């Protein structure tokens, strides 16, 4: 387990699924967590789960694609928690369809949430993280972890918007690491493979079988698999790791 005691984290898209699992893991490892999703009331269940673990937690309603809302959310978190040490950009949506039939609206919606949202929160937390210093003036910085996807590396038919957004997240991660590294702010990404979720549970059996054949470990991943990788990247054991894409895919893509 990572030692995150005394750390404050923001996790977007944390009301359910992978985001909620990440929030629970960070709290289990000692962090206090700001739970962000489109509506604050969606966050209540996750907040209660974190409080049961002994963590301080609070839910915030925010549209990650709206600059003013993101800036206001970050200011509110600082007012409530005092600092920001960890930023997990997890919020994401899909609107799948073949490229030739994809509407402008479906393209824009996915890029806005998945890529622009990651940019806006990264920009908003950068200055507060720069102010994190020890008593002797040592720059403490922070850790930014972006949730990318294996398809942002390999591509996937029917997901031109989603793959483009996740490929952009990977490029943004690498650039952020170069720009903020001198302030001891690390930026890495986790690229999940096929992860069990409500969204994947409804896929036809033949589709699941075709994916399983691509995975050497012969099982689908879980939200907790992703959460463990995020927690490690957030902690001091990964203090010399930045600008990296950690693939959590059971060997689906080398």
N, C-alpha and C positions, 0 to 999 in steps of 0.2 A: 504494500500500500504506500502511496505517496504521502508525505507529511505536509499537509496544506493548512495546518493550524495557524490561525491568524490571517489567512488569506481571504480576499473577497473576490468572488467570481460572478460574471454575468453570463448567462446561457440563453441564447435566443431559440425560439421554437421549442421551449422546454415544458410545455403543458402536457405533452404525451410523447410516446415513442422513444426514439434515440435521444432526443433532447432531455426528456425526463430521466432517462437512465443515466445520462451524463451528470445531470444535477445531483441525483442520488449518490453517485460515486464520489463526486467532489465533496459533498457533505459528509459522507462516510469517512473520507480522508481528512476531515477537519475544517473544510472551508465553509464560510457563510456564502449564500448564493442568492442572487437576484434572478428571479424566474421571469423571462420575457416571452410574451406571445401576443397575438393580435388583439386579444381581449383579456383584461386582467382577471376576470372571473374564471377563465379557462385554466388559470394557473393555480387555483385554490387547492386542488387535490395534490399537486406536486409540492406546494408549500407545506401542507400538513404532513406529508411524508418526510420532508426534510426536517421539520420541527421535531418530529418523533425521533429523529436521529440525533437530536441535540444541537442542530445548526440553527442559526438565524437565517430566515428566508422571507422573501416578500415577492409578490407578483406585480408585474407591470404590463399594462396594455400598450403596445407600440406596433405601428406599421414600419417594418424595417426598411422599406423602400422610400419612406418620407423623411427627408433630412431633418426638418424641424422637430418631428416626433422623436427621432433617434437622439438628437442633441439634448432634448428635454428629459428623455429617459436616463441618459448617462448622468446628467446633473442631479436628477432625483436619487439615483443610486448612491452617488457621492454624498448627498445630504443625509441619506438614511444609513449608510454603512461606513462612511468616512474615507473610503479609498476604493481603488479597483486594481487588482493584481492579475486577474485571469479573465480573458475574454474568449468565449466559445461562440463562434459564428456558425450556428447549426440550422437556423431557419431556412426552409426550402420548400418548394412546391414543384409539381409536375403538371404539364398539360401536353400529353403525348399526341403525336400524329405525324404522318409522313410529311417530309419537307415540302413537297409540291402542294400539299393541301393545308399547310399550317397557316393560320391567320396571323396578321400583324399583332393582334391583341394577345394571342397565346404566346407568341415570341416575346413580346415586351413584358408580359406579366411574369414569366419565368426568369428572364434576365434581371428584372427589377428586384425581385425578392432574393434570388440566389446569389447574384453577383453584386448588384448595387447595394443591397442590404449589408453584405459583408464589407464592402468598401466604407459605407457610411458609419458602421459601428467601429471599424478599425480606426478611421479618422477621428471619431469622437473620443475614443479611449486613449489615443496616443499621448496627448498632453498630460492628462491625469497620471498616466503611467510614468511619464518622464519625471514627475514630481515625487515619485516614491523613492525616498532615500533613508538610509540608516542613520543612527544618531551621529556617526562619525562622518557623515556626508557621502558615504558610498552609494553609488547609483544602484537601487534595487530593481528598477524597471518593472518588467511584467512578462506575461506569456499570452500570446494570441494563438488560438488553435482554430483553424477553419475546417469545416466538414466539406470535403470535396466528394469525389466518387470515382470508382474504377472506370466508369464510362467516360469520365472527363479525360482519361488517358487513352482508352482503346476505341471510343466511339460506340454508338449503338443505334441501329436503324429504328426510326420512329421517335427519336428523342433529340432532334437537332437543337432545339432550344435548351433542353436540360444539359446535354453534353457540352454545348458551347458555354453555358453558365459555369459548369464545374471545371472545364478547362481554363476558363478565365479566373476562377478562384485559385487554381494551382499557380498560374502566372502571377496573380496578385500576391499570393503568399510569398513567393520568391522575392518579389520586389520589395515588399514590406520588410522582410528580414534584412535586406541590404540597407534600406533607409533608416531603420530604427535600431539596428544592432549596436551602434555606438552608444546608445542610451540603455543598453542591457535589456532591451525589449526583444524577446525571441518570437518568431512567427513560424509556425509549422502547420501542416494540414494532415488530416486523416482521411484516407480515401477508402470508404467501405466498398465491399463487394456485394454479393447477394445477402441481404440481411432480412431475417424473418420479421414481418410486420403485418399489420392489418391490410396494408396495400398489397403486399406480396402474397398473402394468404388466399386472396381471391383469384390468383392466376390459375389458368387451366393446368391440369396435372402434366400434360405433355410439355408445357413451357417450363415447369419446375424441373422436370426430368432432364430437359436439354441443358439447363443451367447446372444441374447437379453433375452432369457428365463432364463439365468444364472445371470442376473443383476437385483438386487432388485429395483434400481432407475429407471429402464425401459427406459434408454437412453444410447447411446454411449457417451463416453467422447470426449472432444475437445482438441486441442493443447493448448488452453488457460487454460484449467483445469490443465494441467501439468505445464505450465509456472507459474501460481500462486503459486503452491507448491514449485517450485524451488526458486522463488523470496523470499518467506517467509523463506526458509532454508538459503538463502544467507544473510538475514538481521539480525539485532541485536535482534529481537523478538525471534529468535531461538538460542540465544547465549549459552544456556546450553544444546543444543541438538546435539549429535554426535553419530556416529555408528548405526544410526537408518535407517530403510527401511520404507518410507512413501508410502503406497499403495493408489493409486488414481484410483479406479476401480469400483465405483458405488456400492460396496458391492459384486462384483463378487467373491471375495475371502476374507474371514475374516482374 
